[in-house]
Amino acid sequence: MNPDEMAVRLAEVDQRSKSNTHRLDTMEGKISAVNKLATSVELLVQENKHQTEAMNGIKTDVQNLSGKVEAIEQKPAKKWESVGEKVLWLLIAAVLGFALAHLGLG
């Protein structure tokens, strides 16, 4: 190989080296962007997990409160049932007392 051929060959190798360096620089930027994206996705997954856990806790709290509200709502109804029952017994006693009084047992 003569000096002219070597100079041409060296120039080709130098050009290829510059091209490869440019491509590597471009890939470094893309790899950095992919790493940032992967980190963002990981953070989103963790946040979603925490939100899901919080929602499950809220759901349990709502279910517990629902049961307590039902119990509170039923208290007045139970009171009215009790009052109604007492009024019924009072009426029965009055009718029996009236009947016994008319029969002469009073």
PyMOL commands that set and color helices and strands:
alter all, ss='L'
color gray80, all
select helices_A, chain A and resi 3-103
alter helices_A, ss='H'
color red, helices_A
deselect
rebuild
show_as cartoon
